[in-house]
């Protein structure tokens, strides 16, 4: 007995594929993605003893990064992702406003 619930269009992958996922990613998401990869590579280089020569003892004795540049890095690596997230949220809200 043949199954009457079989949908022949599901056998064709091109028809089954979600059309929403075939679009390109927004520029903000791509910038965030590549920015996180660059930041991760920098962080790995900077704080891995075998690669960058960093050591906890050196930082404790004061031979590491100065306080001024450390403060700048903290602010930069906090502000940049925050601004990117706000930019993405505002862009999504504007896009929804134009559609609806």
Secondary structure, DSSP 8 states (H G I E B T S, - for coil): ---TT--GGGGSHHHHS-SGGGS---HHHHHHHHHHHHHHHHHHHHH-HHHH---HHHHHTT-SS-HHHHHHHHHHHHHHHHHHHHHHHHHHHHHHHHH-
